[in-house]
Amino acid sequence: MSVFFIVYASSATVRFGRTDLLALLEKSRANNSRAGISGMLLYQDGNFIQVLEGDEAKVRALFDRIALDPRHAGVLVLHEGRRESRQFEGWAMAFRDLGSEEVRSMPGYSDWLNRPLTPARLAGDSALCWRLLEAFRQVVR
């Protein structure tokens, strides 16, 4: 059975501090677990890239709520579709702040991640978006 996914990018309308991000993650993980949604959230310099996967109706409903959230601007779907299986099984919401020292010291860290992850930068290349997500998933396992 296949699983539906959406990958999107957005910009924060207000700066998220570490405490803000942790509060967002705690709420997201609880809600996503209840809804059967898994995924990953990357954050750097006020920009988000996120993959959500699960039941199509539930993923679309969550994405619609995110797109209307006033904390996001420039919400842009980079890629959506179906895959044979979940890529983030058991991850109610994996997270990394790409600007943190912890991430910078990871094996395979690329300076490419130091440049802002803006929707315009990623919009034209959904394969690049997936490669970034897949590489990140392999590093944090």
C-alpha positions as a printed Julia matrix, in Angstrom:
141×3 Matrix{Float64}:
  0.0    0.0    0.0
  1.36   3.44  -0.89
  1.61   6.47   1.36
  0.85  10.07   0.43
  3.4   12.84   1.09
  3.79  16.59   0.74
  7.11  18.43   0.91
  6.84  22.17   1.36
  8.96  25.18   2.24
  7.93  28.35   4.04
  9.38  31.35   5.79
  8.63  32.28   9.37
  6.89  35.62   9.84
  8.52  35.93  13.27
 11.88  34.6   14.4
 11.63  31.25  16.18
 13.94  30.9   19.15
 14.97  27.49  20.45
 12.19  27.53  23.09
  9.6   28.39  20.41
 10.82  25.56  18.17
 10.75  23.04  20.99
  7.19  24.05  21.93
  6.11  23.75  18.28
  7.71  20.31  18.04
  6.13  19.03  21.23
  2.66  20.0   20.03
  3.3   18.75  16.48
  4.59  15.38  17.62
  1.55  14.78  19.83
 -0.91  15.83  17.11
  0.89  13.92  14.36
  1.04  10.73  16.44
 -2.72  10.87  16.99
 -3.33  11.45  13.27
 -0.88   8.78  12.08
  1.28  11.38  10.32
  5.06  11.06  10.2
  7.65  13.37   8.74
 10.58  15.66   9.24
 11.06  19.39   9.79
 14.23  21.28   8.91
 14.74  24.84  10.1
 17.42  27.39   9.28
 17.51  31.15   9.56
 13.75  31.59   9.64
 13.03  29.11   6.86
 11.32  25.75   7.09
 11.26  22.73   4.85
  9.01  19.92   5.94
  7.82  16.56   4.69
  4.5   15.17   5.93
  3.4   11.63   5.12
  0.41   9.47   5.9
 -3.24   9.19   4.93
 -3.84  11.68   2.09
 -6.9   13.35   3.62
 -5.16  13.81   6.97
 -1.92  15.09   5.43
 -3.79  17.56   3.21
 -5.87  18.77   6.17
 -2.72  19.35   8.23
 -0.98  21.1    5.34
 -4.02  23.37   4.84
 -3.86  24.36   8.53
 -0.13  25.05   8.24
 -0.63  27.15   5.11
 -3.17  29.31   6.96
 -1.01  29.65  10.1
  0.03  33.33  10.38
  3.49  32.25  11.55
  4.23  31.06   7.97
  4.6   33.09   4.78
  5.45  32.07   1.26
  4.24  28.5    1.74
  5.24  26.61  -1.38
  4.62  22.94  -2.18
  7.88  21.57  -3.57
  6.75  18.03  -4.2
  3.78  15.79  -3.48
  2.74  12.34  -4.46
  2.83   8.75  -3.34
  5.65   6.45  -2.33
  5.61   2.72  -1.73
  6.32   3.17   1.96
  6.92   5.81   4.59
 10.35   7.38   4.54
 10.05   8.56   8.16
  8.33   5.6    9.8
  8.04   6.1   13.54
  9.0    9.77  13.31
  6.01  11.79  14.56
  8.18  14.75  13.58
 11.95  14.52  13.3
 13.65  17.88  13.61
 16.97  19.6   13.16
 17.94  23.24  13.34
 20.36  23.37  10.41
 22.2   26.32  11.94
 23.12  24.56  15.18
 26.66  23.53  16.1
 25.42  19.95  16.59
 24.39  19.72  12.95
 27.48  21.51  11.63
 29.7   18.87  13.27
 27.82  15.89  11.76
 29.68  13.69   9.27
 28.64  14.63   5.76
 27.62  18.17   6.7
 27.79  20.37   3.65
 28.35  24.1    3.52
 25.42  24.06   1.09
 23.25  24.05   4.21
 24.65  27.41   5.32
 22.75  29.19   2.57
 19.12  30.03   3.35
 16.61  27.33   2.43
 14.23  29.63   0.61
 11.27  28.42  -1.4
 12.69  30.06  -4.53
 15.95  28.12  -4.13
 14.21  24.74  -3.93
 11.07  25.23  -6.05
 12.43  24.2   -9.41
 14.07  20.96  -8.36
 11.93  18.47  -6.45
 14.61  15.79  -6.91
 17.1   18.03  -5.09
 14.55  18.49  -2.32
 14.17  14.7   -1.91
 17.94  14.16  -2.01
 18.37  16.69   0.8
 15.69  15.02   2.9
 17.01  11.51   2.24
 20.61  12.51   3.04
 19.48  14.12   6.28
 17.48  11.02   7.24
 20.54   8.82   6.73
 22.78  11.06   8.86
 20.45  11.21  11.87
 19.63   7.5   12.04
